[in-house]
Amino acid sequence: MKAYLQFAVIALLNIYLACGFTTPISHEGRRVVISDSSVRTRSASSLQMAKISEKEAQGAIDKVVAALRKDKTANEELGQLKQVNNILGFGSPQKGKIAVRFNASFQKGGKGLSSIPLPFGLGQSNKSEGRGTMVGQVKASVNEQTGKVIECSVFRDLGYGRAFNLKV
């Protein structure tokens, strides 16, 4: 029974890793290590990752925003990037590479103005209502030394729909 359980755990972990997920963390806060003979755990704190500051991450986000605003295909497919709504995360998974993830508002044609009538028959307001605005999740990597965007994907429906990949 123990050998069957070990085989099942190893098979599930291999499927987990094949789907592109990182090595799972057990409920005790230890990384699971897969070897040929058995499944062991080691402390998760032994992993070394490069740390970046919030200022460096903001610089990387600015580079990605500039690249998306400048790209003609992105403007046709997604619309003009209007604003960064919120920053979801940043880090440095590899040396010399800054990874960022944030939500951004894109707006295709139209001014997004409402047609709310003004009082006393003075016409209609020009209040911006945000019509035609799509919020997408942007996942990008930037070279730390050059500031060049390495890869950039925009997920339209929070990852459930189509994604736009920026050609770099």
C-alpha positions as CSV (number, residue, x, y, z in Angstrom):
1,M,0.0,0.0,0.0
2,K,2.8,2.4,0.9
3,A,4.5,1.8,-2.5
4,Y,1.2,2.4,-4.3
5,L,0.7,5.7,-2.4
6,Q,4.2,6.9,-3.2
7,F,3.7,6.1,-6.9
8,A,0.4,8.0,-6.9
9,V,1.9,11.0,-5.2
10,I,4.8,11.1,-7.7
11,A,2.4,10.7,-10.6
12,L,0.3,13.6,-9.4
13,L,3.3,15.8,-8.8
14,N,4.7,15.1,-12.3
15,I,1.3,16.1,-13.8
16,Y,1.3,19.2,-11.6
17,L,4.8,20.2,-12.8
18,A,4.0,19.3,-16.5
19,C,1.1,21.8,-16.4
20,G,3.6,24.6,-15.7
21,F,3.1,25.1,-12.0
22,T,6.0,25.6,-9.7
23,T,7.0,23.0,-7.2
24,P,4.2,22.7,-4.6
25,I,4.5,23.6,-1.0
26,S,3.2,21.2,1.6
27,H,1.0,22.3,4.4
28,E,4.0,22.5,6.8
29,G,5.7,25.1,4.6
30,R,8.2,22.8,3.1
31,R,9.0,22.3,-0.6
32,V,8.2,18.8,-2.0
33,V,11.3,17.3,-3.7
34,I,10.7,14.5,-6.2
35,S,13.4,11.9,-6.6
36,D,13.5,8.4,-8.3
37,S,13.1,6.5,-5.0
38,S,10.9,8.7,-2.8
39,V,9.2,11.9,-2.1
40,R,11.0,14.1,0.5
41,T,10.6,17.7,1.7
42,R,13.0,20.5,2.4
43,S,12.6,23.9,3.8
44,A,11.1,26.5,1.5
45,S,13.3,29.2,2.9
46,S,16.4,27.7,1.3
47,L,15.3,29.1,-2.2
48,Q,17.2,32.2,-3.2
49,M,15.4,34.7,-5.3
50,A,16.7,38.1,-6.4
51,K,14.8,41.0,-4.7
52,I,13.8,44.1,-6.5
53,S,12.5,47.4,-5.1
54,E,9.1,48.9,-5.8
55,K,10.8,51.7,-7.7
56,E,12.4,49.2,-10.1
57,A,9.1,47.4,-10.6
58,Q,7.4,50.7,-11.3
59,G,10.1,51.5,-13.9
60,A,9.4,48.1,-15.5
61,I,5.6,48.7,-15.6
62,D,6.2,52.1,-17.2
63,K,8.3,50.3,-19.9
64,V,5.5,47.8,-20.6
65,V,2.9,50.5,-20.7
66,A,4.9,52.5,-23.2
67,A,5.4,49.4,-25.3
68,L,1.7,48.6,-25.3
69,R,0.7,52.2,-26.1
70,K,3.3,52.3,-29.0
71,D,2.4,48.9,-30.6
72,K,-0.1,49.3,-33.5
73,T,-1.4,45.8,-33.2
74,A,-2.1,46.1,-29.5
75,N,-4.1,49.3,-30.1
76,E,-6.1,47.7,-32.8
77,E,-6.9,44.5,-30.9
78,L,-7.1,45.8,-27.3
79,G,-7.7,49.5,-27.7
80,Q,-5.7,52.4,-26.3
81,L,-4.2,51.7,-22.8
82,K,-5.8,54.4,-20.6
83,Q,-4.5,53.6,-17.1
84,V,-2.9,51.1,-14.8
85,N,-5.6,50.1,-12.3
86,N,-3.7,48.2,-9.7
87,I,-0.4,46.3,-9.4
88,L,-0.9,42.7,-8.6
89,G,2.7,41.6,-8.1
90,F,6.4,41.9,-9.1
91,G,9.6,40.1,-8.6
92,S,12.7,38.7,-10.1
93,P,12.3,35.0,-10.9
94,Q,15.6,34.9,-12.7
95,K,18.8,37.0,-12.4
96,G,18.5,40.1,-14.7
97,K,14.8,39.7,-15.3
98,I,11.9,41.6,-13.7
99,A,8.5,40.1,-13.8
100,V,5.4,42.3,-13.3
101,R,1.7,41.6,-13.3
102,F,-0.9,44.4,-13.2
103,N,-4.5,45.3,-14.3
104,A,-4.9,47.9,-17.0
105,S,-7.9,49.6,-18.6
106,F,-8.1,49.6,-22.4
107,Q,-10.6,51.6,-24.5
108,K,-11.4,51.0,-28.1
109,G,-13.2,53.7,-30.2
110,G,-15.7,56.2,-28.9
111,K,-15.3,58.7,-26.2
112,G,-17.2,56.8,-23.6
113,L,-19.5,59.7,-22.8
114,S,-22.9,59.4,-21.3
115,S,-26.0,61.0,-22.6
116,I,-27.3,62.3,-19.2
117,P,-29.5,65.3,-19.8
118,L,-28.5,68.5,-18.0
119,P,-31.1,70.3,-15.9
120,F,-33.2,73.1,-17.3
121,G,-32.9,71.8,-20.9
122,L,-29.2,72.8,-21.2
123,G,-28.4,69.8,-23.4
124,Q,-26.4,66.7,-22.5
125,S,-23.4,66.2,-20.2
126,N,-20.0,65.2,-21.4
127,K,-19.4,63.1,-18.3
128,S,-17.0,60.2,-19.0
129,E,-18.8,57.0,-18.0
130,G,-16.2,54.4,-19.1
131,R,-18.3,52.8,-21.8
132,G,-16.3,50.5,-24.1
133,T,-13.6,50.0,-21.5
134,M,-12.0,46.6,-21.0
135,V,-9.8,45.7,-18.0
136,G,-7.2,43.2,-18.8
137,Q,-4.5,41.5,-16.7
138,V,-1.0,42.2,-18.1
139,K,1.8,39.8,-17.4
140,A,5.3,40.9,-18.6
141,S,9.0,40.4,-18.2
142,V,11.6,43.2,-18.6
143,N,15.4,42.9,-18.9
144,E,16.8,44.5,-15.7
145,Q,19.9,46.0,-17.4
146,T,18.5,47.3,-20.7
147,G,14.9,47.9,-19.7
148,K,13.7,46.1,-22.9
149,V,10.4,44.2,-22.7
150,I,11.2,40.5,-23.1
151,E,7.6,39.2,-23.2
152,C,4.2,40.6,-22.6
153,S,0.7,39.0,-22.5
154,V,-2.6,40.6,-21.9
155,F,-5.4,38.4,-20.6
156,R,-8.8,39.8,-21.6
157,D,-11.2,37.8,-19.5
158,L,-8.9,37.2,-16.5
159,G,-7.3,34.4,-18.3
160,Y,-10.5,32.5,-19.4
161,G,-10.7,34.1,-22.8
162,R,-8.3,35.0,-25.5
163,A,-4.9,36.5,-24.7
164,F,-2.9,39.0,-26.7
165,N,0.8,38.4,-26.9
166,L,3.0,41.5,-27.7
167,K,5.5,40.8,-30.4
168,V,8.9,41.9,-29.2
